[in-house]
Amino acid sequence: MADKEQRQGYPLAPATGYTRSDQEAASGNSKELRKKKRMKCLLYIILFAVFQTGIITLFALTIMKFRTPKFRVRSASFETLDAPSTSFNMRMNAELGVKNTNFGHFRYRDTTIDLYYRGTKVGETSVQRARARARSTRKFNISVDLTSTNVTDTARLASDISSGILPLTAQARLRGRITIMLIMKKNKSANMNCTMQANIQTRQLQNLICS
């Protein structure tokens, strides 16, 4: 009887199946999972930052880059061309082009195109202010009268007329402003420097080279 009462005096063991070591293991696993999640989030943030940097760099090197427009003589013909032995008078009709490779428009001001025969000015014409749209070439026509009145080397002129070829040069400076996305603006100038030859017999322009 006494033994039975003595056995009943001891408290029973907890009914739960978890031990202290199991709880510590579960806690460690939870911390490890949280750590992995933080590392994954940090990796995503780094990758996103690298991606954004690449996009900004590409944007700056392409879209936001200012390029100098090109101003060229595209083609020309002669409406009249009179060239006696030591002089010439001609009317040239030419198509010009302003090539704008920027991602914003190029608005240019009035300018003057000077034409030369072997360094002597023989004519000029004006270009009205206008705008070349983004990534496009604005084409327009001009007419200019050329005369040898100011040419002093008549012997050289007579030799060129005899050969049937008159060397000419067209020069101009087209000043304007490029505007990208309405907020970025920069002044740019397009220079024209074109050499060409007037064929007296065919009244055509040949060997047109612009640099």
Residue pairs with C-beta under 8 A, 6 or more apart in sequence:
62 103
63 103
63 180
64 103
64 180
64 184
65 102
66 102
66 178
66 180
66 186
66 188
67 101
67 102
68 188
68 189
68 190
69 98
69 99
69 100
69 101
69 102
69 106
69 108
69 132
69 174
69 176
69 178
69 188
69 190
70 97
70 98
70 99
70 190
71 96
71 97
71 98
71 99
71 172
71 174
71 190
71 191
71 192
72 96
72 97
72 99
72 192
72 194
72 210
73 94
73 95
73 96
73 170
73 192
73 194
73 196
73 208
73 210
74 94
74 95
74 96
74 97
74 139
75 94
75 95
75 205
75 208
76 92
76 93
76 94
76 95
76 196
76 205
76 208
77 92
77 93
77 94
77 203
77 204
77 205
78 90
78 91
78 92
78 93
78 198
78 203
78 204
78 205
79 91
79 92
79 93
79 143
80 89
80 90
80 91
81 88
81 90
81 91
81 198
81 200
81 203
82 88
82 89
82 90
83 89
83 90
83 161
83 166
83 200
84 161
85 158
85 161
85 162
86 154
86 157
86 158
86 161
87 147
87 148
87 149
87 151
87 154
87 157
88 146
88 147
88 148
88 157
88 161
88 166
89 145
89 146
89 147
89 148
90 145
90 146
90 147
90 198
91 143
91 144
91 145
91 146
92 115
92 123
92 143
92 144
92 145
92 146
92 198
92 205
93 141
93 142
93 143
94 141
94 142
94 143
94 144
94 205
95 139
95 140
95 141
96 113
96 127
96 139
96 140
96 141
96 142
97 137
97 138
97 139
98 106
98 108
98 130
98 132
98 137
98 138
98 174
98 190
99 132
99 137
100 106
100 132
100 133
100 134
100 135
100 136
100 137
100 138
100 178
101 135
102 134
102 135
102 178
102 180
103 134
103 135
103 180
103 181
104 134
104 178
104 179
104 180
104 181
104 184
105 131
105 132
105 133
105 134
105 178
105 179
106 131
106 132
106 176
106 177
106 178
106 188
106 190
107 129
107 130
107 131
107 132
107 176
107 177
107 179
108 129
108 130
108 131
108 132
108 174
108 175
108 176
108 190
109 129
109 174
109 175
109 176
110 126
110 127
110 128
110 129
111 126
111 127
111 172
111 173
111 174
111 175
112 124
112 125
112 126
112 127
112 172
113 124
113 125
113 126
113 127
113 142
113 144
113 170
113 171
113 172
113 192
114 121
114 123
114 124
114 170
114 171
114 172
115 121
115 122
115 123
115 124
115 125
115 144
115 146
115 168
115 169
115 170
115 171
116 122
116 168
116 169
116 170
116 171
117 146
117 148
117 151
117 157
117 166
117 167
117 168
117 169
118 151
118 153
118 156
118 167
120 150
120 151
120 152
121 150
122 146
122 147
122 148
122 149
122 150
122 151
122 168
123 144
123 145
123 146
123 147
124 144
125 142
125 143
125 144
127 140
127 142
127 172
127 174
130 138
130 140
131 138
132 138
146 168
148 157
151 157
160 166
160 167
161 200
164 199
164 200
164 201
165 197
165 198
165 199
165 200
166 197
166 198
166 200
167 195
167 196
167 197
168 195
168 196
168 197
168 198
169 193
169 194
169 195
169 196
170 192
170 193
170 194
170 196
171 191
171 192
171 193
171 194
172 191
172 192
173 189
173 190
173 191
173 192
174 189
174 190
174 191
174 192
175 187
175 189
176 187
176 188
176 189
176 190
177 185
177 186
177 187
177 188
178 185
178 186
178 187
178 188
179 185
192 210
193 210
193 211
194 208
194 209
194 210
194 211
195 207
195 208
195 209
195 210
196 205
196 206
196 207
196 208
196 209
197 205
197 206
197 207
198 205
199 205
199 206
